[in-house]
Amino acid sequence: MENVGSLLVDAATLMLTGMAVVFTFLTILVYLIRLMSKLVPEEVPEPIVPPKQNNKVQPNSSVVSPKVVAAISAAVHQYRTSTAK
């Protein structure tokens, strides 16, 4: 059976090797991303063109028919009286 001290040295060596590999990989990744950001042109969004507004106003487009108002009023009144019981 091996000595506990040599196991700890092996573990520390493995840990430091792993940390060095990860640090090296991340450093290379950062520099590659910086290089790509300089080489690849930035996307410029297309200008938003506002839709053409129709200047023609349709007659009675916002006016509610009196018959519709009367029907809605009657329905609301009937609902209120039926639920009040």
Secondary structure as GFF3:
##gff-version 3
##sequence-region A 1 85
A	DSSP	alpha_helix	4	39	.	.	.	ID=ss1
A	DSSP	alpha_helix	66	83	.	.	.	ID=ss2
###
